[in-house]
Amino acid sequence: TNEGKVVFLGKAKPYTHSDGILTYKDTIFKKGLRFTNNQESMVTDSFLGKPDIVLGVDGAETIVRFGGYMNVHTSGFALFSLTNGGKFVLTKDARLDFLSAWYTRQIWVRGDGTGTLEIGEGFTADRTKDGTIKLAVGAYRISNARLIIKSQSGQPQYWFETSGLNGHLVFEDQPGGVLIIDGEDQIYDAAVWIDVDMAVDTRKNFTHRGEYAVLTGAGYEYGLASAFQFRKPNITVTKQGAADLILAGEQAYRVGSRLLIIEGAVRFKTDAVGGVFTGNDYGTQELGVRIMDSGALICETTHLHLKKLNISGSGRVCVRLGDTIHIDTNTVLDGTLTVSADGVLPQEGEWKLFDWSGVEGQFANVELPAAFGNWDISRLYTDGVVSAGGGSAVNHSRTQAFMIRSPRTSSAHVRIKDAVPFDRISGGRMFDIRGRSTVRHTFTHAPQGVFIMTPDATHEPTRTE
């Protein structure tokens, strides 16, 4: 129109409805407004769907940067076809009005594995002002396309009236989709639903914290299963990218689910089973993990339950003393085991790191923290147990270092809280910034964990001291 508006009057082909989710039958959306000009276009018009908005971007050099207003009808959706390297970018100026009775209308993306939807730096998905204005988008649904999210504000979640966050990251229909987290570290508190094989590429850290929630409105309520969930059996998700995928919310995996970690780390802060699937369904849950190349699994929860664990090549598994990984089937070992103690030197005792039914092979490297006593790993490959005890501190001279800035004529008071037992420290030395021993001093233990090093101000060290 001459008012700077592009009005879409058609509707995409019929959809099917199942489990509260709409599914379009087309692999690629073929109708609508298509950009094939092999150049970059900046669009600031308003796109209005009556009911649907259907857009196509095709060609490796075809980039559409959208900075206008986009609105769909209460029964409509936005449908993007991204092929042959085409890219559609939502810029920081874009405003999406996709709410109907506080339910989100969705952005559907269909591709051939080469197209990209980029949620640009500064784009804001939630403009509801804590649920007071209906202006937001809360769902990106991806089929065989790349989704890049460059800022926290661009994640598909918004305040559902006054009751809580609603949002969905969905990978469905055709395999091959990639979720790329870039720009800044991000935290997501809503639903991640995975129905097909896909990849998570963390160029920046991505933390998922979603949990099941009941969202309420005027006369209705909505149960949102916000787990990181594989909703269909036998799905494989590949973790790539040097940054971490941090699973700190609910998790739910169908039978045959597999996580392949080839780069960066997956940090489990909660157990891999027990979350709620869509439809308030717990179901039978299991997850197998394979770690290879430069990938790592980091266990940061008291109990992590896996169906399978396979570590190969340069893969790494990291476990804290006091935490246990339970594996249902035979475990294949190689790579590196790293054991941490959260900065507290272990005393005599034993720790069960793994509860496994059997192992094939062994770790190429086992990295243990400094301890008071000698480590014993003779039961590691049978009972999953390591123990420490007997003898003096191991590598005690390299255990802790404290940097103190203090005049030479005064005492340096250092409080060491919970780091080491007081009766195990026998002495210390003072060094200058170049690592040279500086002055003679006495080293005494006072109450309340204060160790006093008193320098001799009259002494000048020789070159050999």
Buried (B, 14 or more C-beta within 10 A) or exposed (E): EEEEEBEBEEBBEEBEEEEEBEBBEBBBBEBBBBBEBBEEEEBEBBBBBBBBBBBBBBBEEBBBBBBBBBBBBEEBBBBBBBBBBBBBBBBBBBBBBBBBEBBBBBBBBBBBBBBBBBBBBBBBBBBBEEBEEBBBBBBBBBBBBBBBBBBBBBBBBBBBBEBBBBBBBBBBBBBBBBBBBBBEBBBBBBBBBBBBBBBBBBBBBBBBBBBBBEBBBEEEEBEBBBBBBBBBEEBBBBBBBEBBBBBBBBBBBBBBBBBBBBBBBBBBBBBBBEBBBBEEEEBEBBBBBBBBBBBBBBBBBEBBBBBBBBBBBBBBBBBBBEBBBBBBBEBBBBBBBBBBBEEEBBEEEBBBBBBBEEBEBEBBEBEBBBBBBEBBBEEBBEBBBBBBBEEEBBEBEEBBEEEEEEEEEEBBEBEEEEBBEEEEBEEBEBEEEEEEEBBBBEBEEEEEBBBBBBBEEEEEEEEEE
